[in-house]
Amino acid sequence: MDESTLKSTLETLQKKIEELKGRIKETATLPEDVSAAERYKKAWLLQKSLAPEIGATYREMVKAVLQAGPLNEETLNRATRFLSKSTKWFELVHAYDDLAENSLILARMQEIEGHYEWAEPTLRLAIWYAKYGEGKKAYYEDALKDLKKRRKMEKHASQQEKS
């Protein structure tokens, strides 16, 4: 994906997010004859109902940035900002399966940077989320096992180079 395609994709996704957030703001500013408590309650309920969609849209932005590459520090930082926003929206509604998926993405990004010591606990967090979600716990446990294998192979390869 070239830079102009990425920019267009991100703008489209950001516009979708802004429209959803705008609906929440509109609800919070209902006419004056509606009590403040009622406006707040309606806005809160709408926010909770839209949170999964907003979180998923931010995650689409993460995937677009990572696919566009190159996988350097700037790209990973940009993806991390979107992933953080996605996670915030999923936390709002306790969407454990989505939080587990976001943790997996973060662990992969940490692994790309060579931070296996960070990626392992992040995958453990994904396993914890999955335990309370729809039951894809084994998937994340396998991902952790694979990460440990890759870490050992890389460690072995670096020791071979030193010899």
KANOR-V918060 format. One record per backbone hydrogen bond with DSSP energy under -1.0 kcal/mol. CO is the residue of the C=O (numbers start at 1). NH is the residue of the N-H. E is the energy in kcal/mol with one decimal. If there is no record, write none. Layout:
co=<CO CO>
nh=<NH NH>
e=<E E>
//
This chain:
co=<2 3 4 5 6 7 8 9 10 11 12 13 14 15 16 17 18 19 20 21 22 23 24 31 35 36 37 38 39 40 41 42 43 44 45 46 47 50 51 52 53 54 55 56 57 58 59 60 61 62 63 64 65 70 72 73 74 75 76 77 78 79 80 81 82 83 84 85 86 87 88 90 91 94 95 96 97 98 99 100 101 102 103 104 105 106 107 108 109 110 111 114 115 115 116 118 119 120 121 122 123 124 125 126 127 136 137 138 139 140 141 142 143 144 145 146 147 148 149 150 151 152 153 154 155 156 157 158 159>
nh=<6 7 8 9 10 11 12 13 14 15 16 17 18 19 20 21 22 23 24 25 26 27 28 34 39 40 41 42 43 44 45 46 47 48 49 50 51 54 55 56 57 58 59 60 61 62 63 64 65 66 67 68 69 72 76 77 78 79 80 81 82 83 84 85 86 87 88 89 90 91 92 95 94 96 99 100 101 102 103 104 105 106 107 108 109 110 111 112 113 115 114 116 118 119 120 122 123 124 125 126 127 128 129 130 131 140 141 142 143 144 145 146 147 148 149 150 151 152 153 154 155 156 157 158 159 160 161 162 163>
e=<-2.4 -2.6 -2.3 -2.6 -3.0 -2.4 -2.3 -2.4 -2.8 -2.4 -1.9 -2.1 -2.6 -2.2 -2.0 -2.8 -2.2 -1.7 -1.4 -2.2 -2.6 -1.9 -1.8 -1.9 -2.4 -2.7 -2.4 -2.5 -2.5 -2.7 -2.5 -2.3 -2.8 -2.5 -2.0 -2.1 -1.4 -2.5 -3.0 -2.3 -2.0 -2.3 -2.0 -2.0 -1.7 -1.9 -2.5 -2.3 -2.3 -2.5 -2.4 -1.8 -1.3 -2.3 -2.5 -2.5 -2.1 -2.5 -2.4 -1.9 -1.6 -2.5 -2.4 -1.7 -2.4 -2.6 -2.1 -1.7 -2.1 -2.6 -1.3 -2.4 -1.2 -1.7 -2.4 -2.4 -2.1 -2.4 -2.1 -2.2 -2.2 -2.5 -2.6 -2.3 -2.2 -2.5 -2.4 -2.3 -1.5 -2.8 -1.7 -1.3 -1.2 -2.2 -2.2 -1.6 -2.3 -2.0 -1.9 -1.8 -2.2 -2.2 -2.7 -2.7 -1.9 -1.3 -2.2 -2.4 -1.8 -2.0 -2.2 -2.6 -2.2 -2.4 -2.1 -2.6 -2.5 -2.2 -2.6 -2.5 -2.5 -2.8 -2.6 -2.5 -1.8 -2.1 -1.9 -1.5 -1.2>
//
